[in-house]
Amino acid sequence: MNTTYNALIVPAHPTQPVRIETVDTDMAALQRLVAGNIESITSSDWHVYLNDEGYRLAQNDRAEVLIREAGVHLDDTLNGTAVFLGHGSRGDESDAPRHLIRLAEQLFDSPLAA
């Protein structure tokens, strides 16, 4: 079973670039990426992992904009690094969807290589 996928990474700090990165999707690796325990927000063909104690971290305005522009309503602010992945065929992970990557490219005026 494949455990590495291309994720769309959106750091909270605007000086750090939004990027595509091949990530290991086991729990420990995801926790390292978000700097703590994880929570997720799910859409129809993607989900995003965040630190479950994000209130301690910097607000992530770019991830908020991306999620809202992708059609998901948010009640709260998002904090910390956001790791976007797709839904696999059997409930497992898959690469971040291309349409989400294109939306990030448009919103942040930055070409992203997958």
C-alpha positions in Angstrom: 0.0 0.0 0.0 1.3 3.4 -1.0 1.9 5.8 1.9 3.5 8.7 0.0 1.4 11.2 -1.9 1.7 14.7 -3.3 0.3 17.1 -0.8 -0.5 20.8 -1.2 1.3 22.5 1.8 0.1 25.9 2.9 2.3 27.3 5.7 0.8 29.9 8.0 3.7 32.3 7.6 3.2 34.3 4.4 7.0 34.4 3.8 7.0 30.6 3.4 5.9 29.4 -0.1 2.8 27.4 -0.8 4.2 24.2 -2.3 3.6 20.7 -3.5 5.6 18.2 -1.5 5.7 14.4 -1.5 4.7 13.4 2.0 4.5 10.2 4.0 0.9 9.9 5.2 1.4 7.8 8.3 0.2 9.5 11.5 3.6 10.4 12.9 4.7 12.1 9.6 1.5 14.1 9.4 1.9 15.2 13.0 5.4 16.4 12.3 4.1 18.4 9.3 1.4 20.2 11.4 3.6 20.3 14.6 1.2 18.4 16.8 -1.9 16.3 17.0 -4.0 16.5 13.9 -7.6 17.4 13.1 -9.1 17.5 9.6 -11.7 19.4 7.5 -13.2 17.3 4.7 -14.7 18.2 1.4 -16.1 16.0 -1.4 -12.7 15.0 -2.9 -10.1 16.4 -0.5 -9.3 17.0 3.1 -6.9 19.2 5.0 -4.9 18.3 8.1 -4.3 21.0 10.7 -2.9 21.1 14.3 -5.8 20.4 16.7 -4.4 23.1 19.0 -3.9 25.6 16.3 -5.0 28.5 18.5 -1.4 28.4 19.8 0.0 28.9 16.2 0.0 31.7 13.7 -3.3 32.3 11.8 -3.2 30.8 8.3 -5.1 33.3 6.1 -4.0 31.6 2.8 -5.5 28.3 3.9 -8.7 30.0 5.0 -9.1 31.7 1.6 -8.3 28.5 -0.3 -10.9 26.5 1.7 -13.6 29.1 1.4 -12.9 29.6 -2.4 -13.2 25.8 -2.8 -16.7 26.1 -1.4 -16.3 25.0 2.2 -17.9 27.2 4.9 -15.7 27.8 8.0 -16.9 29.0 11.4 -13.4 29.5 12.9 -10.1 30.8 11.8 -7.4 28.3 10.8 -3.9 28.3 12.4 -0.7 26.6 11.6 0.5 24.7 8.6 -2.3 23.2 6.4 -1.7 19.9 4.6 -4.2 19.2 1.7 -4.6 15.6 0.3 -7.2 13.9 -1.8 -9.5 11.0 -0.9 -8.4 7.6 -2.2 -10.8 5.0 -3.6 -11.1 3.0 -0.3 -11.0 5.8 2.2 -7.2 6.1 2.1 -5.2 9.1 1.0 -4.4 10.2 -2.5 -2.6 13.1 -4.2 -4.1 16.6 -3.6 -6.6 17.1 -6.4 -5.4 19.0 -9.4 -8.4 21.5 -9.3 -7.4 22.5 -5.7 -3.8 23.0 -6.8 -4.9 25.2 -9.8 -7.1 27.2 -7.4 -4.1 27.8 -5.1 -2.0 28.8 -8.1 -4.6 31.4 -9.1 -5.2 32.7 -5.6 -1.6 33.0 -4.6 -0.2 33.9 -8.1 2.3 31.1 -7.8 2.9 28.2 -10.2 3.1 24.9 -8.3 4.9 21.9 -9.7 3.5 18.5 -8.8 
